[in-house]
Amino acid sequence: MKIGIVDTTFSRVNMGAMAVDEIRRHASVAVERITVPGVKDLPVACKKMIEERACDIVMALGMPGGVDKDKMCAHEASQGLIKAQLMTNTHIIEVFVHEDEAKNENELAWLAERRTREHAVNAVKLVLYPEALVKEAGTGQRQGFDDAGPARR
Ligand SMILES: Cc1nc2c(=O)[nH]c(=O)nc-2n(C[C@H](O)[C@H](O)[C@H](O)CO)c1C
């Protein structure tokens, strides 16, 4: 079992290091990591992780900036990641933390760490313990900010 981690230098938080650390806390698996400049470089890097480095799942970690051009880049990157998943029949967990989700630098760093770590656990569950995710179905999980919880009537 091997998990790939791809992150970016554009990000203001070392999301890759956090992902590796969290995976190590939950599973004894091989981890491959590479860093690319920005989110639009993630799709091909993730595809290479799957096809050339035999990863069973990959985390794509990125931080889109707050201006319209950044949001466009993030959307394009997202589409590339979906395409890479379909081409390889392999999950790529997209972990994007938009700079404007946070009200200040402190919250940005906190949010990036929490979302990265929670999605790292999701990646481990997807490949090693898929039944654990079935148990969480419909529970309104969120990665980063608080869970929404199940809707009640
Ligand atoms: C405008 C822009 N915005 C972002 C961003 O918000 N977040 C990010 O990670 N990368 C951005 N980039 C860089 C591109 O993703 C990519 O790295 C370059 O176009 C080189 O391929 C660009 C060019």
The ligand as an SDF file (V2000), in Angstrom:
LIG
                    3D

 23 24  0  0  0  0  0  0  0  0999 V2000
   -2.7620   32.9950  -10.8010 C   0  0  0  0  0  0  0  0  0  0  0  0
   -2.2560   31.7990  -10.0700 C   0  0  0  0  0  0  0  0  0  0  0  0
   -2.8480   31.5200   -8.9010 N   0  0  0  0  0  0  0  0  0  0  0  0
   -2.4510   30.4200   -8.2030 C   0  0  0  0  0  0  0  0  0  0  0  0
   -3.0520   30.0880   -6.9700 C   0  0  0  0  0  0  0  0  0  0  0  0
   -3.9540   30.7700   -6.4710 O   0  0  0  0  0  0  0  0  0  0  0  0
   -2.5870   28.9990   -6.3120 N   0  0  0  0  0  0  0  0  0  0  0  0
   -1.6030   28.1940   -6.8150 C   0  0  0  0  0  0  0  0  0  0  0  0
   -1.2470   27.2000   -6.1620 O   0  0  0  0  0  0  0  0  0  0  0  0
   -1.0390   28.4750   -8.0100 N   0  0  0  0  0  0  0  0  0  0  0  0
   -1.4140   29.5640   -8.6920 C   0  0  0  0  0  0  0  0  0  0  0  0
   -0.8320   29.8700   -9.8760 N   0  0  0  0  0  0  0  0  0  0  0  0
    0.2930   29.0220  -10.3510 C   0  0  0  0  0  0  0  0  0  0  0  0
   -0.1700   27.8700  -11.2380 C   0  0  0  0  0  0  0  0  0  0  0  0
   -0.9300   26.9500  -10.4890 O   0  0  0  0  0  0  0  0  0  0  0  0
    1.0240   27.1180  -11.8580 C   0  0  0  0  0  0  0  0  0  0  0  0
    1.9450   26.7900  -10.8430 O   0  0  0  0  0  0  0  0  0  0  0  0
    1.7500   27.9270  -12.9110 C   0  0  0  0  0  0  0  0  0  0  0  0
    0.8510   28.3830  -13.8810 O   0  0  0  0  0  0  0  0  0  0  0  0
    2.8640   27.1180  -13.5770 C   0  0  0  0  0  0  0  0  0  0  0  0
    2.3360   25.9800  -14.2430 O   0  0  0  0  0  0  0  0  0  0  0  0
   -1.2490   30.9820  -10.5780 C   0  0  0  0  0  0  0  0  0  0  0  0
   -0.6020   31.3200  -11.8860 C   0  0  0  0  0  0  0  0  0  0  0  0
  1  2  1  0
  2  3  1  0
  2 22  2  0
  3  4  2  0
  4  5  1  0
  4 11  1  0
  5  6  2  0
  5  7  1  0
  7  8  1  0
  8  9  2  0
  8 10  1  0
 10 11  2  0
 11 12  1  0
 12 13  1  0
 12 22  1  0
 13 14  1  0
 14 15  1  0
 14 16  1  0
 16 17  1  0
 16 18  1  0
 18 19  1  0
 18 20  1  0
 20 21  1  0
 22 23  1  0
M  END
$$$$
